[in-house]
Amino acid sequence: MKKGNKYGTHRVIEPNGALPQPAIKISNDMEIFDNEILIDVDYLNIDSASFTQLKEAANGNIEKVKDKILEIVEEKGKMQNPVTGSGGMLIGNVEKIGESLKSTVDLKIGDKIATLVSLSLTPLRIDKILKIDPEIDRVEIIGKAILFESGIYAKLPEDMEDTLALAVLDVAGAPAQVKNLVKPGNTVLILGATGKSGLMCSYVAKKLVGKKGKVIGQARNEKRAEFLRSTGFCHDVIIADVLEPVNVLEKVLEVNDRMEVDISINCLSIPSTELSCILPVRDGGVVYFFSMATSFTKAALGAEGVGKDVLMIIGNGYTKNHDQFALDILRESSTLRKIFREKYVNN
């Protein structure tokens, strides 16, 4: 077997010297190097911001979305949305393990795994798209993928369905980061609290803030707000337009004794929501952008423009043991498990 670079630079076609994620094009030749793992892919879970953009560009036409996904992978060798720059993750079975990895990984041929690195850096070949579930951003395919030596993964648990585990692991970085950020007594605002990552973040945040803290969840309409209230994951629920920062601020002040919050968490899948996350936070507070639709420029210049001295954190999809933490949340909360199973398993 040919020897490969730990970080996959041997796969980069353009530009020379780049890492796979920012590269324009990588090789999706499925003959593996000595430090790679070949995966027989079952499902892709497209990043929410990416899938939203693809659907909007196709005016909701799923056949056009399918064609665009195939076009992107053919052109780039990976599933990286050229507009959002984001990818997603996948599940599949281990088909082959490179010679230099056989003694270092806890895997064997046939193991079912979820990759915990982005599709935006994963060599991918799609032979056929079998089905797209537009409501849950899932694409069932016949195809192969490559996991680099540096790539992280999780073996799928035996006590839950594969599609359920996929839905959880897709956003595992968000609740794990919330665990690191939220302290007892904090007031926390979660934008996009009715979505997959938003629900998990709300659940974790409410546990952490304790009796003296507060979690405020944002919903886009009364129907979603009623659903969020029914979960009990938030102390207060606001209905606000996330594209109108002042509207979000006013709604937050109404339920928080005219005070700004300590922490805000952006779990939205649409762009231009940076200031809606920044404006309601007090000076010295924290803004956590988990959303892949976040613009660094809009966040940095926006905070400066409104005179907000806040710590802004870009959502890293990886933090130590985030996969196990996310799966344990689902095991712990029967409400969360029921919601996820209804939406992502029985869909």
ABEGO torsion letter per residue (X at the ends): XBBBBAAGAAABAOBBGBBAAABABBBABABBBAABBBBBBABBBBBAAAAAAAAAAAGGBAAAAAAAAAAAAAAAGBBBBAAAGBBEBBBBBBABBBAAAAAABBBBBGBBBBBABBAAABBBBBABBABBBAAAGBBBBBEBBBBBAABBBBBBBAABBAAAAAAAAAAAAAAAAAAAABBBGBBBBBBGAABAAAAAAAAAAAAAAEAABBBBBBBABAAAAAAAAAAGABABBBBBBAABAAAAAAAAAAAAGGBBBABBBBABABBGAAAAAAAABBBGBBBBBABAABBAAAAAAAAAAAGBBBBBBBBBABBBGAAAAAAAAAAABAAAAAAAAAAAAAX
